[in-house]
């Protein structure tokens, strides 16, 4: 093996103790979080000669303590300088154009694909799914194959009927079909936490929306805006018959992880169930009874006392459905971890394939996307939306167990796939994979230029401003050979007490 194969542009990761279980806990319960990180101020107390990197930068507070603990456990140092370009890892809540302009492919890891809005905005996802549906329909008509029609997912089978308000034709179609016996939900295209959402249930609600749109169109400034005011929205048919847990509405947050973009390595990860505090009443005007996210639930004065009841683990949800519905509804045992999980995975893979050819991709880009699913009373699974920069706060006990594992495995998989891609090695098996399930292995995908097969091998130097680090000796004398530089971390990170 040549020297080029041995060196890596990312620093070698610290090796586990001899007694560490390298495959992760076999207990189905997720491991508890590690002890909290040291205060960020410690970095400033270090003498100048100690601050030599490698560096990582975190922009924002979402998941910051978990990410920081992970990086510090590898011997990396946190920088507060957002303009610093010689970082190893940059994880920001908000995307910045300069980060992508200065990004050094094959030398750095950067969180969030530049145009993930194709999936994570309401208009982006709707447009992508429609275009993909047209392409699939055309393909099956042109090259019909036995069973093809049965295998193709239809958009209406998993995505509620939706109209764009930025399209005059679509909003007119919606205004025409609206009837007061139906309920619709209006959402801004690119916001989260329930901000800007309202229900449309009456002719008065519809008239108010029409007036708002007309007012914006009459404003001469709206022509200069990328997404003019009220039109940067969608209206979506409200699922009025949701499955209830003890009378309360819920949805399920799962994760799509794009651990590597060259080649694509895409994974599904379980999350948790989010419940409302109040009992479900379809006629209520209180949005906290319709929207399950923590931001909305915190508006209730009862949240501090009952917050633990607003988040269930997937194991809790599975146990509840086994006991409550397995026999009465004829469900297979462990429906949550069998039928429901497979359905979420299939929907998620379908959405990824809808945008695969359009995502901006470079070696070192990775992304974690929050996907929200709703189950109706007939046990039909609906995708509600996908979210960039999903909430990574740990303000209740379930989240303290779930979120650190998600973040740590995200970083472990991003590192391992990065190293393997850089060296032209096969991706599988992945030693860092514990809870995530592989959705798409892009090693056989056509590469830009038309070639297939394993990713190209590239030999790149470390970032220019970063000092070279000596390669540590082979650290593991145990049978089976030395450990790779991307061994899974056992540091689950610190819990955050701020809300999501």
Secondary structure, 3 states (H helix, E strand, C coil): CCHHHHCCCCCCCCCCCCCCCCCCCCCCCCCCCCCCCCCCCHHHHCCHHHCCCCEEEEECCCCHHHHHHHHHHCCCEECCCCCCCCEEEEEECCCCHHHHHCCCCCCCEEECCCCCHHHHCHHHHHHHHHHHHHHHHHHHHHCCCCCHHHHCCCHHHCECCEEECCCHHHHHHHHHHCCCCCCEEEEECCCCCCCCCEEECCHHHHHHHHHHHHHHHHCHHHHHCCCCHHHCEEEEECCCCECEECCEEEEEEEEEEEEEECCEEEEEEEEEEEECCCCCCCCCCCHHHCCCCHHHHCCCCCHHHHHHHHEEEHHHHHHHHHHHHCCCCCCCCCHHHCHHHHHHHHHHHHHHHHHCCCCCCCCCEEEEEEEEEEEECCCCEEEEEEECCCCCCCCCHHHHHHHHHHHHHHHHHHHHHHHHHHHCCCCCCCCCCCCCEEEEEHHHCCCCCCCCCCCCCCCCCCCCCCCCCCCCCCCCCCCCCCCCCCCCCCCCCCCCCCCC
